[in-house]
Amino acid sequence: MVNTAASLGGGRAGGVLPLASLNHISIVCRSVEESLRFYTDVLGFAPIRRPGSFDFDGAWLFNYGIGIHLLQSEDPGSLPEKREINPKDNHISFQCESMAAVERRLKELGIPYVQRCVEEGGINVDQIFFHDPDGFMIEICNCDNLPVIPLAGAPVLGACKRASVVKQQGGAVPSSAPAAAAAQCVPSAAAAQAIRVGEEAHISCA
């Protein structure tokens, strides 16, 4: 069992690392091109500039306040194949506005998925799980239904609501070519201030 208080820095000199937010996750791919299509066309990520000093193939994407870094496997044949969708496997989860719309779109795309429902204190959380081209699992949920309640003795967490700013030129951006977006936490007790930085729109926390 993990000692939550200790893992959060309780009783340790210096406390926890001075972190700010999740920046990105990296995924090793059989084919960067195939994964790039999946993360842009299905999940709505936008390709962004990747440092040219890298001497290996890959791609960087961004949306919803986080980055996805795709890395070309040096030995694609060695990557394990996952066919069974197991909700208890490693995954990344995205909050959505309409579970019905997500399910409808997955059916249109022919992407297999499984559904689960979690009940806690009369609150229901719906979940949909499916795989990316390499078997890495994606979860879509309405997890914001559940309040974030720290355990006894744990430090109080900042209450934030995630927002997304999408730069659009001349109207709506088609799903096949999503615009780059940036998002950070917007504390409920503070007003969000939109700031233009170069060519991207950002939301800053007061």
N, C-alpha and C positions, 0 to 999 in steps of 0.2 A: 504494500500500500504506500502511496506517495504521501509524504508529509507536506501538505499544501502550504502551511504557514512557513515551513523552512524553505520550500521551493520558491516562495515569493519574497524571500530575503529576511524573514523573521528570525531574529537571533543571530544573524550573521553580520560581522563587521563590514560596513560599506554598503550593505543592502544589495539590491538587484542591479543588473546592468542598466545604464541610462538609455533605454530604448524609446523610440517615438511612435513607430507604426510598422506594419508589415509592408515591405517594399516589393518583393517578388517571390515567385516560386520557380524552380527550374525543373524541366521535364526532359529526360533523355528519350529521343525518338528514333524509330526505324527510318522514318522519312520526314525531314523538316518540312518539305513542301506539302505533304499530306496533312501533317498536324497543323501547319499554318492555315490551310483551308478550313479545317475543323474549328479552330479557335476564332477565326474571323467570321466565317459564314454561319456557324451554329451558335457560338457564345458571344459574338459581337465585339471581340477584341480588335484593336487597330494596330497594324505594324508600326513600329517606331524605329528611329535610327539606332543602329548597333555599332559599338566601337570598331573601327576598321583595323585596329591593331590585333584583333583576335586572329589566330592562325588555324581556326577550326570552324566548321560550318554550324550555323545556328540562326535564330531569328528572335527578335524581341518584340513583344506586344504589350499593350497597355489599355486598360479600361477599368471602371468601377473602383478606382483608387489603388489598384495593384498592378504589378507587372507579371507577365508570363515569359520566361526565357526558355526557348526551345533549343536543345542541344542535339546535334546529329551523333548518333551512336557510332563508335569506331568499329563495332561488331554487331550489326543489326540482328544477325541470326541468333545471337546469344540471349537476346531479350526474351523473357518468358511471355508466353501467350496466355491471356486471361479471357475466358469465355463466360464463366459464371459471374454474374453481378452480385457481389457480396457486400451489403451495406456496412459490414464491420471491417472492410478493407480500407487501406489508406485512400483518402480522397480530399478534394477541395470543394467547399460548399459556397453556393451563391444564393443570396436572398432574391426573391422575385416578387412581382406585383400580382401575377395571375398564374396560379398553378395550372388552371384549365388551359390557358394559352400555351404554356410550356408543353403540356402533354399533347395538345393538338399538333404543335409544330414538330415534336419528336416523331409522331405518327406519320406526318407528311414526309419527313426525311427518312423514314424507315429505320430509325435508330432504336434498338431494343432498350427497354428500361424496366425497372421494378419500382413499386410504390410501397411506402411505409407510412404509418401514422403514429406519432408519439403523443401520449396524453399525460399531462401533469397538472394536477389541481384544477381540473375542469377546462384546461386550455389544450387545444389540439394543434399539433404541428404536423403539416403534411410534407412528405419528402419524396423526391424522385431521384433515382440513381441510374447512371448510364456510363459507358466507357468512352474515352477518346480513342483515336486509332491505335494506340499502343496499349490499351487496357488500363490506363490510369483512370480512376473513377471520378466522376463529377456528380455532385449532389446539388439539386435545386430545391429550395425549401421556403417556407414562410416562418422561419425561425424567430423573426422579430416579435412573433406573438408571445414568446416566453420572455419574462423580465430577467435581466442579469442581476443575480442576487449573490453577493460574495458570501463565502462560508464564514462562520464565526472565527474571529481572529485575523481574517485576511484584510489587507488594506482596501479602502473604499475606492472603487473604480470610477473614472470619469464617465458620466452618462453622455453618450454621443449618438447622434443620428446621422447615418451616412447619406451624403448627397452627391450628386453627380452633375458635372457641368460639361456639356457637349458643345463644341464649337460647330456651328452650322453656317453655311454660306448659301444663301438663296433657297432656303426652305429645308425640308426634311432630308436627312441623310439616308440613303437606301441601306438595307440591312447587309447587302453584299459588299458595301464599302463604307463601314462605320467610321465616323470622325474620331480623332484622338480625343480622349477625355481625361480629366484629372479630378480626383475627389479626395477630400479629407474629412475628418470629423467636424461636425458643427455642434458644439455644446448647446443643449436646449436652453441654458440660462444666458447665453450670449448671442448677439446678432452676428450672422455671417456677413463677411465683407468680401465681395468678389473683386479680384485683382487681376489685371492683365499683365502677364509676364511673357514678353516676346510674342509668340504666335499661339500660346496656349492659355486657356482660362483656368484659373485656380480658385479654390475657396480657402480662405485662411480662417484659423480659429483664433478668437480673441482671448 
